[in-house]
């Protein structure tokens, strides 16, 4: 399970988990897919760091979501081709 809040690795202040929609074109299926990204946003007032960052866990979740959408689009394409 992914933590809702963690410490920012750059400045040490609280960072909260945020989820937002993103899209990308996948050449393999020749389509644009939509998926939900997750990253941590730093709450630090004196930012000596970036506004947001990811962890290996959040990256893994996003990659799994992207792969799921690709498989879904591939299935839809096969179903459309198989109309008897």
GISUL-V573240 format. One line per field, one symbol per residue. phi: phi as a letter, one per 40 degrees, with the letter a starting at -180 (. if undefined). A space follows every 10 residues. Layout:
phi = ???
This chain:
phi = .cccbacccc bgccbbcbba caaacbcdbf acbbaccbab bccccccbbc caabbccccc cccccccccc cccccdcccc cccc
